[in-house]
Amino acid sequence: EDAVTGNEPAEAQEAPARQFIVSMTMQFDSLDLTLADSVVPVMIWHMRWTPPGLQIYRHRLPHPMLTMAIDFNLEVEILNPRNNAWEPLIEQFHGGIQVERESQDDDRNMKVTISGREQLLLNLKPTMLQRFLWFMPVMLTGLTFEQDLVVTSSDAATADVSKYRVVNLCNQTLELEFKSCHRTNLRTQIEPTGSKWEHLDKWVVSPYFARALVVRLPG
C-alpha cells in the first residue's frame, strides 16, 4: 500500500463570501406630469433633475444595503378656469430625496430623508385651493377604481362643471346601463325629469370611463 503523505485538514474550510456591488447613475433633463380630468388639464408638475441625477448604490457585505439619492427642481401649476391661465401653486423649489434600506438578519430598516436647498414657497388662493382639494380625491379614486356604485344627482350637482347630462321627457322611468372595461353592472334609473337635467359625469368619466350606453325600460 502506498503511504499517505502530508496532513489532511480535519474540516473543510468555508469559502469566503464574495462582495456584490452595484453602482448606477441615471440622468433625465426634465419630467412634466399633467394631471387632468376627462377633457381639461387641471395641474402640471414640472421636475428637473440636477446633476448627477438619480444615484443608486447597493452592496451585499457585511449586510445588504441599498441607497438612492436625487436632487431636483420642482414647480407645480394649477389652471385657473376663470381666466384660463396657469398659476403657480408651488414656486420653483430645489430639494433632494435620499432613501436608505438596510437588511440585517430578520430586521428591515428604511430611512427616507427629504431636504430643501431653499425656502418652499406656496401660493394659496381660495379658488386654487378649492380646485386642488376637489381634484386630488377624484384622481386617487380613479387610480384605485374604488367608488360606490350608488351615485345620486345631488352629488354630481356639487361638481364645478358637468359634461354629461340627460333629461327624461317620457312618462315612465328609464334605466341606463354603462359599458366599462373597469366595472360591470353599472346601472342607474332616471325618473321623469321634465326640463330638469340629471348629471351623469360620475358614471361616464372617472373612474369608470364608460365607452357605451344602453337605454331600456326597467323590468
C-alpha positions as CSV (number, residue, x, y, z in Angstrom):
1,E,0.0,0.0,0.0
2,D,1.1,3.5,-0.8
3,A,1.8,5.7,2.2
4,V,-0.2,8.9,2.5
5,T,2.0,11.9,2.7
6,G,1.0,15.3,4.1
7,N,-1.6,16.3,6.7
8,E,-5.2,16.3,5.7
9,P,-7.4,19.0,7.2
10,A,-9.9,17.8,9.8
11,E,-12.7,20.1,8.4
12,A,-13.2,21.7,5.1
13,Q,-12.8,25.5,5.3
14,E,-15.8,27.6,4.3
15,A,-15.2,29.6,1.2
16,P,-15.2,33.4,1.8
17,A,-18.4,35.1,0.6
18,R,-18.0,37.4,-2.4
19,Q,-18.9,41.0,-2.4
20,F,-21.6,42.2,-4.8
21,I,-21.7,45.9,-5.6
22,V,-24.0,47.8,-7.9
23,S,-23.5,51.5,-8.6
24,M,-25.7,53.2,-11.2
25,T,-26.5,56.8,-12.1
26,M,-29.4,58.0,-14.3
27,Q,-29.9,61.5,-15.6
28,F,-33.1,63.0,-17.1
29,D,-33.3,66.6,-18.3
30,S,-36.9,67.1,-17.3
31,L,-40.2,65.4,-16.3
32,D,-43.5,67.1,-16.9
33,L,-46.6,65.4,-15.5
34,T,-50.0,66.8,-16.5
35,L,-53.0,65.8,-14.3
36,A,-56.4,66.3,-16.0
37,D,-60.0,65.3,-15.8
38,S,-61.5,63.7,-18.8
39,V,-61.0,66.7,-21.0
40,V,-59.4,69.8,-19.3
41,P,-55.9,69.8,-17.7
42,V,-56.0,70.8,-14.1
43,M,-52.5,70.6,-12.7
44,I,-48.9,70.4,-14.1
45,W,-45.8,69.2,-12.2
46,H,-42.5,70.3,-13.7
47,M,-39.5,68.4,-12.3
48,R,-35.9,68.9,-13.3
49,W,-33.2,66.5,-12.1
50,T,-29.9,68.3,-11.3
51,P,-26.6,66.6,-11.9
52,P,-25.5,63.9,-11.2
53,G,-29.2,62.8,-11.4
54,L,-30.6,59.7,-9.7
55,Q,-27.8,57.7,-7.9
56,I,-28.3,54.1,-6.9
57,Y,-25.8,52.1,-4.8
58,R,-26.2,48.6,-3.5
59,H,-23.8,46.2,-1.7
60,R,-24.2,42.9,-0.1
61,L,-21.5,42.7,2.6
62,P,-21.3,42.9,5.6
63,H,-25.1,43.1,5.2
64,P,-27.3,44.1,2.3
65,M,-27.8,47.8,1.9
66,L,-29.5,50.0,-0.8
67,T,-29.0,53.7,-1.1
68,M,-30.9,56.0,-3.6
69,A,-30.4,59.8,-3.8
70,I,-31.6,62.5,-6.2
71,D,-31.6,66.3,-6.3
72,F,-34.4,68.1,-8.2
73,N,-36.1,71.4,-9.0
74,L,-39.9,71.2,-8.7
75,E,-42.6,73.6,-9.7
76,V,-46.4,72.9,-9.6
77,E,-49.0,74.9,-11.5
78,I,-52.8,74.9,-11.4
79,L,-55.1,76.0,-14.2
80,N,-57.4,78.9,-13.2
81,P,-60.7,78.3,-15.0
82,R,-61.8,81.9,-14.6
83,N,-59.1,83.4,-16.8
84,N,-57.8,80.2,-18.4
85,A,-54.3,80.9,-17.1
86,W,-51.7,78.7,-15.2
87,E,-50.9,79.9,-11.7
88,P,-48.1,78.6,-9.5
89,L,-49.1,76.5,-6.5
90,I,-45.5,75.7,-5.6
91,E,-42.9,78.2,-6.7
92,Q,-39.7,76.7,-8.1
93,F,-38.2,74.6,-5.3
94,H,-34.7,73.0,-5.1
95,G,-34.8,69.9,-2.9
96,G,-33.5,66.4,-2.5
97,I,-34.6,62.9,-1.5
98,Q,-32.5,60.1,-0.1
99,V,-33.6,56.6,0.7
100,E,-31.6,54.1,2.6
101,R,-32.7,50.5,3.1
102,E,-30.7,48.1,5.3
103,S,-31.3,44.4,5.9
104,Q,-29.7,42.6,8.9
105,D,-30.8,39.2,9.9
106,D,-34.6,39.4,10.2
107,D,-34.7,43.2,10.5
108,R,-35.5,45.5,7.7
109,N,-34.9,49.2,8.2
110,M,-35.7,52.0,5.8
111,K,-34.9,55.7,6.2
112,V,-36.3,58.4,3.9
113,T,-34.9,61.9,4.1
114,I,-36.4,64.9,2.2
115,S,-34.4,68.0,2.3
116,G,-34.8,71.5,1.0
117,R,-32.0,73.5,-0.5
118,E,-34.0,76.7,-0.3
119,Q,-37.3,78.0,1.0
120,L,-40.6,76.3,0.0
121,L,-43.0,78.9,-1.3
122,L,-46.7,78.1,-1.6
123,N,-49.3,80.3,-3.2
124,L,-52.7,79.6,-1.7
125,K,-55.8,81.2,-3.0
126,P,-59.4,80.2,-2.3
127,T,-60.1,79.2,-5.9
128,M,-56.9,77.4,-6.3
129,L,-57.2,75.5,-3.0
130,Q,-60.8,74.6,-3.8
131,R,-59.8,73.2,-7.2
132,F,-56.9,71.2,-5.7
133,L,-59.0,69.7,-2.9
134,W,-61.6,68.7,-5.4
135,F,-59.2,67.2,-8.0
136,M,-56.9,65.1,-5.8
137,P,-59.5,62.8,-4.3
138,V,-61.0,62.3,-7.7
139,M,-57.6,61.4,-9.1
140,L,-56.8,59.0,-6.3
141,T,-60.2,57.3,-6.7
142,G,-59.6,56.9,-10.4
143,L,-56.2,55.2,-9.7
144,T,-57.7,52.7,-7.3
145,F,-61.1,52.3,-9.1
146,E,-62.8,52.4,-5.7
147,Q,-66.1,54.2,-5.6
148,D,-69.6,53.3,-4.5
149,L,-71.9,52.4,-7.4
150,V,-74.8,54.3,-5.9
151,V,-74.4,57.9,-7.2
152,T,-77.1,60.5,-6.6
153,S,-77.8,63.5,-8.7
154,S,-77.1,65.8,-5.7
155,D,-73.5,64.5,-5.5
156,A,-72.9,65.4,-9.2
157,A,-74.6,68.7,-8.8
158,T,-71.8,69.8,-6.4
159,A,-69.1,69.4,-9.1
160,D,-67.7,72.5,-10.8
161,V,-68.6,71.5,-14.4
162,S,-71.0,68.9,-15.7
163,K,-70.0,67.5,-19.1
164,Y,-72.7,64.8,-19.5
165,R,-76.4,65.3,-18.6
166,V,-79.7,63.7,-19.5
167,V,-83.4,64.6,-19.4
168,N,-86.2,62.1,-19.3
169,L,-89.3,63.5,-21.2
170,C,-91.2,60.2,-21.0
171,N,-93.9,59.4,-18.6
172,Q,-92.1,56.4,-17.2
173,T,-88.7,55.6,-15.6
174,L,-85.7,54.8,-17.9
175,E,-82.8,52.5,-17.0
176,L,-79.3,53.4,-18.2
177,E,-76.6,50.8,-18.4
178,F,-73.0,52.0,-18.9
179,K,-70.5,49.7,-20.5
180,S,-67.0,49.9,-19.0
181,C,-63.9,47.7,-19.0
182,H,-63.3,48.5,-15.3
183,R,-66.6,47.6,-13.8
184,T,-69.7,45.6,-14.7
185,N,-73.3,46.1,-13.8
186,L,-73.2,49.9,-13.9
187,R,-76.8,50.9,-13.9
188,T,-78.9,53.8,-12.8
189,Q,-82.6,54.8,-13.2
190,I,-83.8,58.2,-14.4
191,E,-87.2,59.2,-13.3
192,P,-89.2,61.6,-15.5
193,T,-87.4,64.9,-15.2
194,G,-89.3,67.3,-17.4
195,S,-86.8,70.1,-18.2
196,K,-84.5,69.4,-15.3
197,W,-81.1,67.8,-16.1
198,E,-79.7,64.7,-14.4
199,H,-75.9,64.6,-14.1
200,L,-74.0,61.6,-15.5
201,D,-70.4,62.6,-15.1
202,K,-69.7,60.1,-12.3
203,W,-70.9,57.3,-14.4
204,V,-69.4,58.3,-17.8
205,V,-65.9,59.6,-16.8
206,S,-63.5,58.8,-14.0
207,P,-63.2,56.2,-12.5
208,Y,-65.3,54.1,-14.9
209,F,-64.6,55.7,-18.3
210,A,-67.8,54.3,-19.9
211,R,-67.4,53.5,-23.7
212,A,-71.1,52.7,-24.5
213,L,-74.6,53.3,-23.1
214,V,-77.7,51.2,-23.3
215,V,-81.2,52.7,-22.5
216,R,-84.1,50.4,-21.7
217,L,-87.3,50.2,-19.8
218,P,-86.8,48.7,-16.3
219,G,-88.1,45.2,-15.7
